[in-house]
Amino acid sequence: MTFDAVLFDLDGTLVGPTQDIATVYERAFERVGVERFAEPPELWAVLDGPPDPADQVGYLGAGFARLAAQHGRRDVDPLALAEAFVEGIDNTQVTLHSGAERALSAARAAGATAVLTNGPEARQADKVGAVDLDSRVDTVVYAGDMARRKPHAAPFEATLSALDVAPDRALYVGDSLGYDVAGAHNAGLTAAYLDDGDGPAPYRPEHVLESLADLPPLLE
């Protein structure tokens, strides 16, 4: 099947961070003025599901609260630590994933292109600008500033409206089953899942990609 538009997720699909997160973690404790406990992998392990695009501090704060309980650190303010961590993140320190250049070129050759991200413009625009994505696609939609984010259909519908493309003529490429594949299907798009190794079950994306290098042949 040929497509009139290809839409991409941003984080984990097109771009990844280059900043040393271990340093961000350490400096969060320094900013709050408490002795560090645990290590970043321990924080990742206690986070509950995927990040909340609308509440980074609350999401990380819950993780820090679990860690504090595990280490008997009742003297720590988990939300203060989370806020210090978020403040230490430089959203301009990102790079395009391997294969992204070719994937974007193939998508442009196929038709209209867009980036649809669940984050707000205040945070995500720095990433988009850092790798010059705004000049590589026809439109960028920040669902984090909308009333409903992925996996709701509304962000996809808004993106397709901007491109003037019907849902059944569009492909969405993303690395999240619960947000990208589910959202694409809710809005009537074909889904290409960038597999993280866990496999697509229980969802049924029409295409499973091992990397972005698999996208150009799909569009030919």
N, C-alpha and C positions, 0 to 999 in steps of 0.2 A: 504493500500500500504506500502511496505517496502522501505527503503532508503539505498543507499550505502554511503551517506555522510550527515552530518548535519552541517550547517554553522550557526554561531551566530553573531549577532550584539554585540557591547560592551557596550557603555553607555546607561543606562536605561533598558538594557536587561539583561546582566550578572552582571554588577557592578553599584554601586551608590556611590556618595561622602559621606564621613564622616566629612569633614571639616566644621566648622561653617562659613557659607557664610555671615552671618550678620557681623561677625568680619572682614572678608575680605573686605566687603563693607565699613565699618567704617575706616579701615586702609588705604583704597585707598584715601579717602579724606585727611587723615593725611599726607600721602606721598606727595600729591600735594600741601598741605598747604592751603586748603580752608575749610570754614565752611560747615559741612555736611547739605544737604537738602534731603528731602524725605526719604523713607525707601526701603529696597530691594524689597518687593512685588510691589511697585510702578514702579520700574525699570523693573521687569519681565512683568508688564502689558503693557508697551509701546514698548517692543521689537517686531520687525517685523518678525513674523514667526519663524521657527526653526533656531538654530545657524548656522552660516557660518563656517564650519570646517577650511576653508583656511584663514579667516580673523576675528578672535575673537575680536581684538581691534576695527575694523571698525563696526562690528555688535553691540558690547556693546556701542561704541562711539555714534552711532545713537540714542540708547536708552537714554544715558546720555544727549544728545543734546535736545531731546524732554522734558526730565525732567527739564533741565535748563530753557527752554522756558516757561514751565508751572509755574515755581517758580520765574521767572524774574531774573535769575542769568546769566547775560551777562558777568560776570567776570570770568566764569568758562570755562576751556578748556576741552570739552567733551572727546576728544581723549586722553588727558593726564590722565584723570580719568579712562578711560577704560584700558589704558596701566598699570596703577598702580593696578587696580583690577586684571587684568590677571597675573601680576607679583606676586600677593599675593596668587594665587591658588597653592596648593601643590597637584600635580597629583598622589602622592603616597598614599594620604589619601582617599582610596576607599575600599569598601567591596563587597563581592559577595552578590547578592540579595538572598532572601529566595527561596529555591528550586533549586538554581543554581548547587550545588554539585550533586544532584540526576540527574538533567537534563544533565549535562556533562557526568556523568557515563553512563546514558542510551544511550546517543549519541555515546560514545566510543564503547559500546556493539553492537550498530547497524552498525557501519562502521567507515569511516574516519571522522575527525572533523576539524573544522577551526573557527577562529574568523576573521571576515571581518568588519573593522571599517572605517568610513569616515575620521577620524582624521589622522594627520601626525604621523610618528613614534616618532619624537622628543617629542611629548606630550603624545601619547597613550602608548608608551612602558613602561612608569613609572606605569601606571595603570595595564597593563598586568603583569608586574613583581611583583607588590605589592600583587597580589592574586595568583601568581604562575600559571597564565594561559598558559604561554608558554610551560609548561611541561604537561598541561592537554589536549592540542589539538595538532593536527599534523602540523598545520601551522597557522601563523598570517599574515594577509594582511592589509597593511595600505594604504587605497585608497587615503588618503590625500596627499600622495607623488606621485600619478599617475596623468596623464593628465586629466582623467575623473573619477569622484567619483560617488557613488550611487546618483541618481537612474539609471545612465548609466549602460549598461551591462558589460563594460570592467572589473571592479573590480571583478565581479562574475566570469567572464570567466577566469581571472587570477588565482583566488582561486581554481576553479574546475580543471584547468590545473595542478596546483601544487599537487592536490589530485588524478589526473587521474580518474576523475569521470564525467559521462555525466550529463548535466543539468536536464534531466528528471528523474534522479535517486537521486537528491539532494533536501534537505529541507533547507530553510533559515528561521531562527527565529529572529524576530526583533520587536521593539516597535513603529516604524514609518511607517505610511501608505505611505507617499509621497516619502520616501527614501528606506525603507526596502521592503515593499510589491511591490511597483512599480518597484523597481530595480530587485527584484527576478523574477517577471513576465517578465520584459524586456529581461532577460537572460534565460528564460525557466525553472526556478526552481519552485518548489512548495513553497508556502509561509505560514508560521505560524505566525499570528499577535498576539503579546502580548498586549492585549487590555488595553488602559489607561482610559477606561470609556466612550470615545466618540463614540465608535462603528466603524465598518469598512467602512461604506459608505463614498464615492462612489466607493471604491475599493472592490475587491472580493477575499480576501485571502481564500485559501482552508481550513484553520484551524484558529479558533480564540481561544486563550488561555487566561484564566483569570489570570493565573500566570504560572511560570515555572514548578510548580508541575503538570500541565496538560500535560507536554511534554512526560514523561516516558511512560504513557499508550498509547500515540499516536505511539510510536516507537516499542511497543511490537508486 
